[in-house]
Amino acid sequence: MAVELDSLIECFARGSVPEKYDALRQLIAQRKHHTAVKDKRFQTGIDSLLQIVGDPLAADLDRLLSVAILGRLASTVKRLREVIYKSLHSPLEKILPEPSLLSEPDDRSYIGYACERIQPEWGVIYCARAAIYEETGEQSRVAFLKALMSMKPDLASLLQLLSEIVHEFIPVTEDPGTSTARRLKRLMAALRIALSETLIEPGEEPGKQLAQVCRAAFKDVPAPKQEGSLFEAAEGLGAVVHEMVRLRFSLATESSTYSALKVIKSKVPGYVWERFAVASQSLEQVAQDISEALLILAKQGITDDSLAGELAIAAGHEKYGRQMMKKLAKIAGLSANARNWLAEGENQDPVNTQTPQGETRQLNDDSQLADLLVDSLRFQVLGSAGCQQILPEIEMLDPRLGEEVKRLLQRGVALCDTIQTIARRKGLRVRGNPGDEEEYAPLEHEVIGDNRGIRRVRIIRPVVEQVRDNGVAFVISKGVVERI
């Protein structure tokens, strides 16, 4: 037994890259790798792998396989993880060959993990192409998408990049349309998983960019001969849309979030789409998301015909969307106008708020929403700092607790974004930031302490104002300030 262990260690230290690869896999299979890494010769093998990764003259397969070996080692020996990835920064300044040269999907996954940790300058295009062109390794597709998320500022910009690259993907098959639809299905399945495991910002109208991915995928290929492949793609798109809403619930109130479903629906007859949508699990979730968004808006007295149209698409037909809206109309706490719109699809004259009682109630509601708006912005700042500074420490000590904290932060950010969306629709906006200095205005500021003789103040809690239809802004919630 000792002779075999010594032989494997020596092979890892002195052998060729494929021999090192086989030696490590045998050590792991025999559960001897933790013992092996304590041998000084093992570090010699690691050093030689790092040298090969950074050598542009080395064989392409050797460079890729070296990264895969180091990645496998980092994932199985926790105490080496940080050391290995830190050591890879310099060698990975030089772009790697295409990961498709590796025959094992697991090995390609380790390339994705390395890109996520190192975030090389060349990694963005590399990972996007790898995710789209990956053939059989769904785990490696997820790894490359997660790496891409670590390098792109938001989901919208990530999807824009994917649309540019997926346009180049034209399968050389007898039925390229069907092959494209199935590739889109796999890409969406991986994207959903990657989204569920990250805290990436949504960006500007990610739904529109998702629709562009669909258009780009089918732009230069004929219609799929197998119609079912389109529904497989639609199922995946619905799951991604639902995941986007979970990422930031305010997206549910924007009709552009659901644009991708229109792209697929336009490729099939209406009655066929209805049959598919009624049986689709992901579209049922999307329809429920839209229904909840309509209810939230209705409780604020807001009606949205375009969002009602998106509900009809997700539900399969206008009649099913109308049935869901009529159920919402029975919920207590709605204005007469909102209730009528949900039940009949028609807007009545809004409730008169010009009476003293109506105006007072409206001002109280707006004032409470203004306070929520300021608190939501503050929570987002603290939540972002928590994700960057606190969450990694929790995950290291207790991964399970880390997942719960991450989920809690996601829901908190989603709630804050919903508050901000409703506030925008009501014309509310925050003016100034904590720490800013400005001229003292008694009608806009509440001063902590004595306000006699004040000229300039420092903001503690900003002013919230409402911009009316005529463009005039009124202070809804005074800012809290202190004397400079």
Secondary structure, 3 states (H helix, E strand, C coil): CHHHHHHHHHHHHHCCHHHHHHHHHHHHHCCCHHHHCCCHHHHHHHHHHHHHHCCCCCCHHHHHHHHHHHHHHHHHCHHHHHHHHHHHCCHHHCCCCCHHHCCCHHHHHHHHHHHHHHCCCCHHHHHHHHHHHCCCCHHHHHHHHHHHHHHCCEHHHHHHHHHHHHCCCCCCCCCHHHHHHHHHHHHHHHHHHHHHCCCCECCCCHHHHHHHHHHHHHCCCCCCCCCHHHHHHHHHHHHHHHHHHHHCHHHHHCHHHHHHHHHHHCCCCHHHHHHHHHHCHHHHHHHHHHHHHHHHHHHCCCCCHHHHHHHHHHHCCHHHHHHHHHHHCCCCCCCHHHHHHHHHCCCCCCCCCCCHHHHHHHHHHHHHHHHHHHHHHHHHHHHHHHHHHHHHHHHHHCHHHHHHHHHHHHHHHHHHHHHHHHHHHCCEEEECCCCCEEECCCCCEEEECCCCCCCEEEEEECEEEEECCCCCEEEEECEEEEEC
